[in-house]
């Protein structure tokens, strides 16, 4: 992965680790707002993955629309780590 620009870190209101802003009386995810402003709506059934791994980043060039499964597997959480394992540590 090569990102040609730096992260745009959200410095205002954050909730659950993501930037939030208010549009038309509703709270929306900041990164989603910037993505949709540049590229249009996120396709139905897809999530936005932060390629830079920075949840505060709002740079639309750092975001990719992927399936929930792909997004989870790219992460560093317990589910992603378990899914990437190919051998049991006990030799199974």
Secondary structure per residue as TSV (DSSP state, phi and psi in degrees):
chain	resnum	aa	ss	phi	psi
A	1	X	-	360.0	125.4
A	2	X	-	-122.2	117.5
A	3	X	-	-102.4	125.2
A	4	X	S	-84.6	1.4
A	5	X	S	-146.5	165.3
A	6	X	-	-83.4	165.8
A	7	X	-	-67.0	147.4
A	8	X	-	-103.7	90.6
A	9	X	B	-75.9	126.9
A	10	X	-	-71.7	125.8
A	11	X	-	-111.5	0.4
A	12	X	S	-97.0	-144.2
A	13	X	-	-59.8	133.5
A	14	X	E	-129.9	145.9
A	15	X	E	-145.2	132.1
A	16	X	T	55.6	32.5
A	17	X	T	84.9	-0.2
A	18	X	E	-120.6	146.3
A	19	X	E	-68.8	143.2
A	20	X	E	-131.6	147.2
A	21	X	E	-141.1	166.2
A	22	X	E	-107.0	124.5
A	23	X	E	-132.0	127.5
A	24	X	T	52.6	39.3
A	25	X	T	79.1	4.3
A	26	X	E	-120.5	145.3
A	27	X	E	-80.9	130.4
A	28	X	E	-129.0	156.2
A	29	X	E	-70.1	129.8
A	30	X	H	-61.2	-44.2
A	31	X	H	-64.8	-35.6
A	32	X	H	-67.3	-40.7
A	33	X	H	-58.5	-47.7
A	34	X	H	-67.9	-38.9
A	35	X	H	-60.7	-49.3
A	36	X	H	-68.5	-30.0
A	37	X	H	-65.6	-38.0
A	38	X	H	-86.7	-40.5
A	39	X	H	-117.3	-6.2
A	40	X	-	95.1	-178.6
A	41	X	S	-60.3	147.7
A	42	X	-	-69.8	128.6
A	43	X	-	-55.7	144.1
A	44	X	T	-56.4	135.0
A	45	X	T	85.7	0.6
A	46	X	-	-112.6	153.1
A	47	X	E	-111.5	164.5
A	48	X	E	-96.0	126.9
A	49	X	E	-103.0	129.8
A	50	X	E	-80.2	104.2
A	51	X	T	-63.7	-26.8
A	52	X	T	-82.9	-7.2
A	53	X	S	67.1	14.4
A	54	X	-	-107.2	104.6
A	55	X	T	-66.0	-16.8
A	56	X	T	-87.1	-7.5
A	57	X	B	-73.6	135.2
A	58	X	-	-116.8	8.5
A	59	X	-	-70.1	115.0
A	60	X	G	-61.4	-23.7
A	61	X	G	-72.2	-12.4
A	62	X	G	-98.3	6.0
A	63	X	E	-116.0	143.1
A	64	X	E	-137.8	134.3
A	65	X	E	-79.3	119.4
A	66	X	E	-139.6	167.9
A	67	X	-	-68.6	159.3
A	68	X	H	-58.4	-42.2
A	69	X	H	-58.7	-47.9
A	70	X	H	-62.4	-41.2
A	71	X	H	-62.2	-44.8
A	72	X	H	-64.9	-45.5
A	73	X	H	-65.3	-27.7
A	74	X	H	-76.1	-16.4
A	75	X	S	-79.1	-172.4
A	76	X	-	-115.3	14.0
A	77	X	S	-76.8	174.0
A	78	X	H	-58.3	-44.4
A	79	X	H	-62.1	-41.7
A	80	X	H	-66.6	-42.7
A	81	X	H	-63.3	-44.0
A	82	X	H	-64.9	-40.2
A	83	X	H	-67.4	-27.4
A	84	X	H	-83.3	-10.6
A	85	X	-	-69.5	138.6
A	86	X	-	-113.3	-16.8
A	87	X	S	-141.7	145.7
A	88	X	-	-76.3	142.4
A	89	X	T	-66.4	-14.1
A	90	X	T	-98.3	13.2
A	91	X	-	85.4	10.3
A	92	X	-	-78.3	360.0
